[in-house]
Amino acid sequence: MELETFYSKLPKVHLHTHILGMVKAETVIDLACANAVDIGVSDPAELYKYYDFRAFLDILAKVAAVIRREEDFSRVMYEAIAEDYLASRVLYSEIFVQTSVHQLFGVPYEVIIAGFEHGVRRAEAEFGIEVRLIEGINRELPSYNAVDCVRKLIARKPDRFIGIGLENFEPAGAPEHFAAAYDLARAEGLHRTAHAGEHGPAQNIVTSLGALKCERIDHGYKSVEDPTVFYRLTDNGVHFTACPTVSSRQGWNREDGHVLKKMRDGNAWISINSDDPAIINTTLAREYSLAQEFMGATPAEMAKISFRAIDATWLSASGKTALRNRFREEFSKIPELANVAFD
């Protein structure tokens, strides 16, 4: 089988993807027209062109600007989950949403939550999968905004929201500034992650694990540049949600080897994710194919990476067991995996 065909059939979990980066360009243009929002672009082919991270963030703002009604939030969520399932066989995902950015455009909190959860429920019912949501914390906003986000989440208790995650441009907000929000989240049983070691130093990973009590790290590539930190992280079984295309575009595909190969060779625990698939024109299946190439792995080894990622989810123990059983059942139907042990 061609690699991408193989990976389109391989069951997966998806732990690092952002809803604003999952919206198809055609949907953005359609919603811009429906809601009379001028985003300065009318051609879907032109919408997702960018040349630096700031321009990328500008694109995310344009996408957020057109999502106004409850049915809009439901639509973009449903379409994103459907694409993940149909193109990449994602059976469980945890998707970042940032309610604060939509509130900046004047959308009521209840509209945002109700729309996103409706889209999740619709997709779960149609495809027989599970999806949970992560409240994204914008580190470019003041730390009190993060506390406010967590308080709203606790007060509303939306049933599909499972945790929080620090995101946006890493140098704009050191992780320790958000300790109060993370302490509040942990006290209320919310799970925790953070983008760290992507555009900032490896020490940000250590701080995110220590001061914020994060349970996993998004990206974390800078860890390979600090052997002392890297050893401690791998020795303690820290999980990194890695993104092949994004890491390559950030300059991590170097002559001495791709950062994913360095992480894997150093015994780091990674999962494969897509980050912003619609904007960077990828699918999770394609990211698996790229990761295999970058790491010099085999399809069987990639399948094991997929299976082990279940341990990094925020499912309950029984939920993880049920998902493992479903993965094993699907693996048994893939000839290339017939003799591979997943225990």
Contacts in CASP RR format, 6 or more apart in sequence:
PFRMAT RR
TARGET T0000
AUTHOR 0000-0000-0000
METHOD contacts of the structure
MODEL  1
MELETFYSKLPKVHLHTHILGMVKAETVIDLACANAVDIGVSDPAELYKY
YDFRAFLDILAKVAAVIRREEDFSRVMYEAIAEDYLASRVLYSEIFVQTS
VHQLFGVPYEVIIAGFEHGVRRAEAEFGIEVRLIEGINRELPSYNAVDCV
RKLIARKPDRFIGIGLENFEPAGAPEHFAAAYDLARAEGLHRTAHAGEHG
PAQNIVTSLGALKCERIDHGYKSVEDPTVFYRLTDNGVHFTACPTVSSRQ
GWNREDGHVLKKMRDGNAWISINSDDPAIINTTLAREYSLAQEFMGATPA
EMAKISFRAIDATWLSASGKTALRNRFREEFSKIPELANVAFD
1 336 0 8 1.000
3 288 0 8 1.000
3 289 0 8 1.000
3 292 0 8 1.000
3 299 0 8 1.000
4 285 0 8 1.000
4 286 0 8 1.000
4 289 0 8 1.000
6 299 0 8 1.000
6 334 0 8 1.000
6 336 0 8 1.000
7 88 0 8 1.000
7 284 0 8 1.000
7 285 0 8 1.000
7 286 0 8 1.000
7 288 0 8 1.000
7 289 0 8 1.000
7 302 0 8 1.000
8 87 0 8 1.000
8 88 0 8 1.000
8 89 0 8 1.000
8 283 0 8 1.000
8 285 0 8 1.000
9 89 0 8 1.000
9 334 0 8 1.000
10 89 0 8 1.000
10 285 0 8 1.000
10 288 0 8 1.000
10 299 0 8 1.000
10 302 0 8 1.000
10 303 0 8 1.000
10 306 0 8 1.000
10 334 0 8 1.000
11 89 0 8 1.000
11 91 0 8 1.000
11 306 0 8 1.000
11 326 0 8 1.000
11 327 0 8 1.000
11 330 0 8 1.000
11 331 0 8 1.000
12 88 0 8 1.000
12 89 0 8 1.000
12 90 0 8 1.000
12 91 0 8 1.000
12 272 0 8 1.000
12 284 0 8 1.000
12 288 0 8 1.000
12 306 0 8 1.000
12 309 0 8 1.000
13 90 0 8 1.000
13 91 0 8 1.000
13 92 0 8 1.000
13 93 0 8 1.000
13 271 0 8 1.000
13 306 0 8 1.000
13 309 0 8 1.000
13 310 0 8 1.000
13 312 0 8 1.000
13 313 0 8 1.000
13 323 0 8 1.000
14 84 0 8 1.000
14 88 0 8 1.000
14 90 0 8 1.000
14 92 0 8 1.000
14 93 0 8 1.000
14 94 0 8 1.000
14 95 0 8 1.000
14 273 0 8 1.000
14 274 0 8 1.000
14 284 0 8 1.000
15 93 0 8 1.000
15 94 0 8 1.000
15 216 0 8 1.000
15 241 0 8 1.000
15 271 0 8 1.000
15 273 0 8 1.000
15 309 0 8 1.000
15 312 0 8 1.000
15 313 0 8 1.000
16 96 0 8 1.000
16 218 0 8 1.000
16 241 0 8 1.000
16 242 0 8 1.000
16 243 0 8 1.000
16 271 0 8 1.000
16 273 0 8 1.000
16 274 0 8 1.000
16 275 0 8 1.000
17 80 0 8 1.000
17 84 0 8 1.000
17 93 0 8 1.000
17 95 0 8 1.000
17 96 0 8 1.000
17 273 0 8 1.000
17 274 0 8 1.000
17 275 0 8 1.000
17 276 0 8 1.000
17 277 0 8 1.000
17 284 0 8 1.000
18 60 0 8 1.000
18 95 0 8 1.000
18 96 0 8 1.000
18 97 0 8 1.000
18 98 0 8 1.000
18 167 0 8 1.000
18 275 0 8 1.000
18 276 0 8 1.000
19 76 0 8 1.000
19 77 0 8 1.000
19 80 0 8 1.000
19 95 0 8 1.000
19 96 0 8 1.000
19 97 0 8 1.000
19 116 0 8 1.000
20 60 0 8 1.000
20 63 0 8 1.000
20 64 0 8 1.000
20 98 0 8 1.000
20 101 0 8 1.000
20 276 0 8 1.000
21 60 0 8 1.000
21 63 0 8 1.000
21 275 0 8 1.000
21 276 0 8 1.000
21 277 0 8 1.000
21 278 0 8 1.000
21 279 0 8 1.000
22 76 0 8 1.000
22 79 0 8 1.000
22 80 0 8 1.000
22 83 0 8 1.000
22 84 0 8 1.000
22 95 0 8 1.000
22 276 0 8 1.000
22 277 0 8 1.000
22 278 0 8 1.000
23 63 0 8 1.000
23 67 0 8 1.000
23 76 0 8 1.000
23 79 0 8 1.000
23 80 0 8 1.000
23 278 0 8 1.000
24 44 0 8 1.000
24 79 0 8 1.000
24 83 0 8 1.000
24 278 0 8 1.000
25 44 0 8 1.000
25 45 0 8 1.000
25 47 0 8 1.000
25 48 0 8 1.000
25 278 0 8 1.000
26 44 0 8 1.000
27 75 0 8 1.000
27 76 0 8 1.000
27 79 0 8 1.000
28 39 0 8 1.000
28 44 0 8 1.000
28 47 0 8 1.000
28 62 0 8 1.000
28 63 0 8 1.000
28 66 0 8 1.000
29 41 0 8 1.000
29 42 0 8 1.000
29 43 0 8 1.000
29 44 0 8 1.000
29 47 0 8 1.000
31 37 0 8 1.000
31 66 0 8 1.000
31 67 0 8 1.000
31 68 0 8 1.000
31 72 0 8 1.000
31 75 0 8 1.000
31 76 0 8 1.000
32 38 0 8 1.000
32 39 0 8 1.000
32 65 0 8 1.000
32 66 0 8 1.000
34 72 0 8 1.000
35 66 0 8 1.000
35 68 0 8 1.000
35 69 0 8 1.000
35 72 0 8 1.000
37 65 0 8 1.000
37 66 0 8 1.000
37 68 0 8 1.000
39 47 0 8 1.000
39 62 0 8 1.000
39 65 0 8 1.000
39 66 0 8 1.000
40 62 0 8 1.000
41 47 0 8 1.000
41 62 0 8 1.000
47 59 0 8 1.000
47 62 0 8 1.000
48 59 0 8 1.000
48 278 0 8 1.000
48 279 0 8 1.000
48 280 0 8 1.000
48 281 0 8 1.000
50 56 0 8 1.000
50 58 0 8 1.000
50 59 0 8 1.000
50 279 0 8 1.000
53 169 0 8 1.000
53 199 0 8 1.000
54 169 0 8 1.000
56 276 0 8 1.000
56 279 0 8 1.000
57 168 0 8 1.000
57 169 0 8 1.000
59 279 0 8 1.000
60 101 0 8 1.000
61 101 0 8 1.000
64 98 0 8 1.000
64 101 0 8 1.000
64 102 0 8 1.000
64 105 0 8 1.000
65 105 0 8 1.000
66 72 0 8 1.000
67 73 0 8 1.000
67 76 0 8 1.000
67 102 0 8 1.000
67 107 0 8 1.000
68 105 0 8 1.000
68 107 0 8 1.000
69 111 0 8 1.000
70 111 0 8 1.000
70 114 0 8 1.000
70 115 0 8 1.000
70 118 0 8 1.000
71 115 0 8 1.000
72 115 0 8 1.000
73 102 0 8 1.000
73 111 0 8 1.000
73 112 0 8 1.000
73 114 0 8 1.000
73 115 0 8 1.000
73 116 0 8 1.000
73 118 0 8 1.000
73 119 0 8 1.000
74 115 0 8 1.000
74 116 0 8 1.000
74 118 0 8 1.000
74 119 0 8 1.000
74 122 0 8 1.000
75 119 0 8 1.000
77 95 0 8 1.000
77 115 0 8 1.000
77 116 0 8 1.000
77 118 0 8 1.000
77 119 0 8 1.000
77 120 0 8 1.000
77 123 0 8 1.000
78 119 0 8 1.000
78 120 0 8 1.000
78 122 0 8 1.000
78 123 0 8 1.000
80 95 0 8 1.000
80 278 0 8 1.000
81 90 0 8 1.000
81 93 0 8 1.000
81 95 0 8 1.000
81 119 0 8 1.000
81 120 0 8 1.000
81 123 0 8 1.000
81 124 0 8 1.000
81 127 0 8 1.000
81 129 0 8 1.000
81 131 0 8 1.000
82 123 0 8 1.000
82 126 0 8 1.000
82 127 0 8 1.000
83 277 0 8 1.000
83 278 0 8 1.000
83 283 0 8 1.000
84 90 0 8 1.000
84 93 0 8 1.000
84 283 0 8 1.000
84 284 0 8 1.000
85 91 0 8 1.000
85 123 0 8 1.000
85 127 0 8 1.000
85 129 0 8 1.000
87 283 0 8 1.000
87 284 0 8 1.000
87 285 0 8 1.000
88 283 0 8 1.000
88 284 0 8 1.000
88 285 0 8 1.000
88 288 0 8 1.000
89 285 0 8 1.000
89 330 0 8 1.000
90 129 0 8 1.000
90 284 0 8 1.000
91 129 0 8 1.000
91 130 0 8 1.000
91 323 0 8 1.000
91 326 0 8 1.000
91 327 0 8 1.000
92 129 0 8 1.000
92 130 0 8 1.000
92 131 0 8 1.000
92 310 0 8 1.000
92 313 0 8 1.000
92 315 0 8 1.000
92 323 0 8 1.000
93 129 0 8 1.000
93 130 0 8 1.000
93 131 0 8 1.000
93 132 0 8 1.000
94 131 0 8 1.000
94 132 0 8 1.000
94 133 0 8 1.000
94 134 0 8 1.000
94 162 0 8 1.000
94 313 0 8 1.000
94 314 0 8 1.000
95 131 0 8 1.000
95 132 0 8 1.000
95 133 0 8 1.000
95 134 0 8 1.000
96 133 0 8 1.000
96 134 0 8 1.000
96 136 0 8 1.000
96 165 0 8 1.000
96 167 0 8 1.000
97 112 0 8 1.000
97 116 0 8 1.000
97 133 0 8 1.000
97 134 0 8 1.000
97 135 0 8 1.000
97 136 0 8 1.000
98 135 0 8 1.000
98 136 0 8 1.000
98 137 0 8 1.000
98 138 0 8 1.000
98 167 0 8 1.000
99 109 0 8 1.000
99 112 0 8 1.000
99 113 0 8 1.000
99 135 0 8 1.000
99 136 0 8 1.000
99 149 0 8 1.000
99 152 0 8 1.000
100 136 0 8 1.000
100 138 0 8 1.000
100 141 0 8 1.000
100 145 0 8 1.000
100 148 0 8 1.000
100 149 0 8 1.000
101 138 0 8 1.000
102 112 0 8 1.000
103 109 0 8 1.000
103 112 0 8 1.000
109 152 0 8 1.000
109 156 0 8 1.000
110 156 0 8 1.000
113 156 0 8 1.000
113 158 0 8 1.000
113 161 0 8 1.000
116 133 0 8 1.000
116 160 0 8 1.000
117 133 0 8 1.000
117 158 0 8 1.000
117 159 0 8 1.000
117 160 0 8 1.000
120 131 0 8 1.000
120 133 0 8 1.000
120 160 0 8 1.000
121 160 0 8 1.000
123 129 0 8 1.000
123 131 0 8 1.000
124 130 0 8 1.000
124 131 0 8 1.000
130 315 0 8 1.000
130 323 0 8 1.000
131 160 0 8 1.000
132 160 0 8 1.000
132 161 0 8 1.000
132 162 0 8 1.000
132 314 0 8 1.000
133 158 0 8 1.000
133 160 0 8 1.000
133 161 0 8 1.000
133 162 0 8 1.000
133 163 0 8 1.000
134 161 0 8 1.000
134 162 0 8 1.000
134 163 0 8 1.000
134 164 0 8 1.000
134 165 0 8 1.000
134 191 0 8 1.000
134 193 0 8 1.000
135 149 0 8 1.000
135 150 0 8 1.000
135 153 0 8 1.000
135 161 0 8 1.000
135 163 0 8 1.000
135 164 0 8 1.000
135 165 0 8 1.000
136 149 0 8 1.000
136 164 0 8 1.000
136 165 0 8 1.000
136 166 0 8 1.000
136 167 0 8 1.000
137 146 0 8 1.000
137 149 0 8 1.000
137 164 0 8 1.000
137 165 0 8 1.000
137 166 0 8 1.000
137 167 0 8 1.000
137 178 0 8 1.000
137 181 0 8 1.000
138 145 0 8 1.000
138 146 0 8 1.000
138 167 0 8 1.000
138 168 0 8 1.000
139 166 0 8 1.000
139 167 0 8 1.000
139 168 0 8 1.000
139 169 0 8 1.000
139 170 0 8 1.000
139 172 0 8 1.000
139 173 0 8 1.000
139 175 0 8 1.000
139 177 0 8 1.000
139 178 0 8 1.000
140 168 0 8 1.000
140 169 0 8 1.000
140 172 0 8 1.000
140 173 0 8 1.000
143 177 0 8 1.000
143 178 0 8 1.000
143 180 0 8 1.000
143 181 0 8 1.000
146 166 0 8 1.000
146 178 0 8 1.000
146 180 0 8 1.000
146 181 0 8 1.000
147 180 0 8 1.000
147 181 0 8 1.000
147 184 0 8 1.000
149 164 0 8 1.000
149 181 0 8 1.000
150 164 0 8 1.000
150 181 0 8 1.000
150 184 0 8 1.000
150 185 0 8 1.000
150 188 0 8 1.000
150 190 0 8 1.000
151 184 0 8 1.000
153 161 0 8 1.000
153 163 0 8 1.000
153 164 0 8 1.000
153 185 0 8 1.000
153 190 0 8 1.000
154 184 0 8 1.000
154 188 0 8 1.000
154 190 0 8 1.000
161 190 0 8 1.000
162 190 0 8 1.000
162 191 0 8 1.000
162 314 0 8 1.000
163 185 0 8 1.000
163 190 0 8 1.000
163 191 0 8 1.000
163 192 0 8 1.000
163 193 0 8 1.000
163 314 0 8 1.000
164 181 0 8 1.000
164 182 0 8 1.000
164 185 0 8 1.000
164 190 0 8 1.000
164 191 0 8 1.000
164 192 0 8 1.000
164 193 0 8 1.000
165 192 0 8 1.000
165 193 0 8 1.000
165 194 0 8 1.000
165 195 0 8 1.000
165 218 0 8 1.000
166 175 0 8 1.000
166 178 0 8 1.000
166 193 0 8 1.000
166 194 0 8 1.000
166 195 0 8 1.000
166 196 0 8 1.000
166 208 0 8 1.000
166 212 0 8 1.000
167 194 0 8 1.000
167 195 0 8 1.000
167 218 0 8 1.000
168 195 0 8 1.000
169 199 0 8 1.000
170 195 0 8 1.000
170 196 0 8 1.000
170 197 0 8 1.000
170 198 0 8 1.000
170 199 0 8 1.000
170 200 0 8 1.000
170 204 0 8 1.000
171 199 0 8 1.000
171 200 0 8 1.000
174 204 0 8 1.000
174 207 0 8 1.000
175 194 0 8 1.000
175 196 0 8 1.000
175 204 0 8 1.000
175 207 0 8 1.000
175 208 0 8 1.000
175 211 0 8 1.000
175 212 0 8 1.000
176 207 0 8 1.000
176 211 0 8 1.000
176 212 0 8 1.000
178 212 0 8 1.000
179 211 0 8 1.000
179 212 0 8 1.000
182 192 0 8 1.000
182 211 0 8 1.000
182 212 0 8 1.000
182 213 0 8 1.000
182 214 0 8 1.000
183 213 0 8 1.000
185 192 0 8 1.000
186 192 0 8 1.000
186 213 0 8 1.000
191 215 0 8 1.000
191 314 0 8 1.000
192 212 0 8 1.000
192 213 0 8 1.000
192 214 0 8 1.000
192 215 0 8 1.000
193 214 0 8 1.000
193 215 0 8 1.000
193 216 0 8 1.000
193 217 0 8 1.000
193 218 0 8 1.000
193 241 0 8 1.000
194 208 0 8 1.000
194 212 0 8 1.000
194 214 0 8 1.000
194 217 0 8 1.000
194 218 0 8 1.000
195 218 0 8 1.000
195 219 0 8 1.000
196 204 0 8 1.000
196 205 0 8 1.000
196 207 0 8 1.000
196 208 0 8 1.000
196 214 0 8 1.000
196 217 0 8 1.000
196 218 0 8 1.000
196 219 0 8 1.000
196 220 0 8 1.000
197 204 0 8 1.000
197 205 0 8 1.000
197 217 0 8 1.000
197 219 0 8 1.000
197 220 0 8 1.000
197 221 0 8 1.000
197 222 0 8 1.000
197 223 0 8 1.000
198 218 0 8 1.000
198 219 0 8 1.000
198 220 0 8 1.000
198 221 0 8 1.000
198 222 0 8 1.000
198 250 0 8 1.000
199 250 0 8 1.000
200 222 0 8 1.000
201 222 0 8 1.000
201 226 0 8 1.000
202 220 0 8 1.000
202 222 0 8 1.000
202 223 0 8 1.000
202 225 0 8 1.000
202 226 0 8 1.000
202 229 0 8 1.000
202 230 0 8 1.000
203 226 0 8 1.000
203 229 0 8 1.000
204 222 0 8 1.000
205 217 0 8 1.000
205 220 0 8 1.000
205 222 0 8 1.000
205 223 0 8 1.000
205 229 0 8 1.000
205 233 0 8 1.000
205 238 0 8 1.000
206 229 0 8 1.000
206 232 0 8 1.000
208 214 0 8 1.000
208 217 0 8 1.000
209 217 0 8 1.000
209 233 0 8 1.000
209 238 0 8 1.000
215 239 0 8 1.000
215 314 0 8 1.000
216 238 0 8 1.000
216 239 0 8 1.000
216 240 0 8 1.000
216 241 0 8 1.000
216 312 0 8 1.000
217 233 0 8 1.000
217 238 0 8 1.000
217 239 0 8 1.000
217 240 0 8 1.000
217 241 0 8 1.000
218 240 0 8 1.000
218 241 0 8 1.000
219 240 0 8 1.000
219 241 0 8 1.000
219 242 0 8 1.000
219 243 0 8 1.000
219 246 0 8 1.000
219 247 0 8 1.000
220 240 0 8 1.000
220 242 0 8 1.000
221 242 0 8 1.000
221 247 0 8 1.000
221 250 0 8 1.000
221 252 0 8 1.000
221 259 0 8 1.000
221 263 0 8 1.000
223 229 0 8 1.000
223 230 0 8 1.000
223 233 0 8 1.000
223 240 0 8 1.000
223 263 0 8 1.000
223 268 0 8 1.000
224 230 0 8 1.000
224 259 0 8 1.000
224 262 0 8 1.000
224 263 0 8 1.000
230 266 0 8 1.000
230 268 0 8 1.000
233 268 0 8 1.000
234 266 0 8 1.000
234 267 0 8 1.000
234 268 0 8 1.000
234 269 0 8 1.000
237 269 0 8 1.000
238 268 0 8 1.000
238 269 0 8 1.000
239 269 0 8 1.000
239 270 0 8 1.000
239 271 0 8 1.000
239 311 0 8 1.000
239 312 0 8 1.000
240 263 0 8 1.000
240 268 0 8 1.000
240 269 0 8 1.000
240 270 0 8 1.000
240 271 0 8 1.000
241 270 0 8 1.000
241 271 0 8 1.000
241 273 0 8 1.000
241 312 0 8 1.000
242 260 0 8 1.000
242 263 0 8 1.000
242 270 0 8 1.000
242 271 0 8 1.000
242 272 0 8 1.000
242 273 0 8 1.000
242 291 0 8 1.000
243 272 0 8 1.000
243 273 0 8 1.000
243 274 0 8 1.000
243 275 0 8 1.000
243 287 0 8 1.000
244 260 0 8 1.000
244 272 0 8 1.000
244 287 0 8 1.000
244 290 0 8 1.000
244 291 0 8 1.000
244 294 0 8 1.000
245 274 0 8 1.000
245 275 0 8 1.000
245 280 0 8 1.000
245 282 0 8 1.000
245 286 0 8 1.000
245 287 0 8 1.000
245 290 0 8 1.000
246 275 0 8 1.000
246 276 0 8 1.000
246 280 0 8 1.000
247 253 0 8 1.000
247 258 0 8 1.000
247 259 0 8 1.000
247 260 0 8 1.000
248 258 0 8 1.000
248 290 0 8 1.000
248 294 0 8 1.000
249 280 0 8 1.000
252 258 0 8 1.000
252 259 0 8 1.000
252 260 0 8 1.000
253 259 0 8 1.000
253 294 0 8 1.000
257 294 0 8 1.000
258 294 0 8 1.000
258 295 0 8 1.000
260 270 0 8 1.000
260 291 0 8 1.000
260 294 0 8 1.000
260 295 0 8 1.000
261 294 0 8 1.000
261 295 0 8 1.000
261 296 0 8 1.000
263 270 0 8 1.000
264 270 0 8 1.000
264 295 0 8 1.000
264 297 0 8 1.000
269 308 0 8 1.000
269 312 0 8 1.000
270 305 0 8 1.000
271 305 0 8 1.000
271 306 0 8 1.000
271 308 0 8 1.000
271 309 0 8 1.000
271 312 0 8 1.000
272 284 0 8 1.000
272 287 0 8 1.000
272 288 0 8 1.000
272 291 0 8 1.000
272 302 0 8 1.000
272 305 0 8 1.000
272 306 0 8 1.000
272 309 0 8 1.000
273 284 0 8 1.000
273 287 0 8 1.000
274 280 0 8 1.000
274 282 0 8 1.000
274 283 0 8 1.000
274 284 0 8 1.000
274 287 0 8 1.000
277 283 0 8 1.000
277 284 0 8 1.000
288 302 0 8 1.000
288 306 0 8 1.000
291 297 0 8 1.000
291 302 0 8 1.000
291 305 0 8 1.000
292 298 0 8 1.000
292 299 0 8 1.000
292 301 0 8 1.000
292 302 0 8 1.000
297 305 0 8 1.000
299 336 0 8 1.000
299 337 0 8 1.000
300 336 0 8 1.000
300 337 0 8 1.000
300 340 0 8 1.000
303 331 0 8 1.000
303 334 0 8 1.000
303 337 0 8 1.000
303 340 0 8 1.000
303 342 0 8 1.000
304 340 0 8 1.000
304 342 0 8 1.000
306 327 0 8 1.000
307 324 0 8 1.000
307 327 0 8 1.000
307 331 0 8 1.000
307 342 0 8 1.000
310 320 0 8 1.000
310 323 0 8 1.000
310 324 0 8 1.000
310 327 0 8 1.000
311 320 0 8 1.000
313 320 0 8 1.000
313 323 0 8 1.000
315 323 0 8 1.000
324 342 0 8 1.000
327 342 0 8 1.000
328 342 0 8 1.000
331 337 0 8 1.000
331 340 0 8 1.000
331 342 0 8 1.000
332 338 0 8 1.000
END
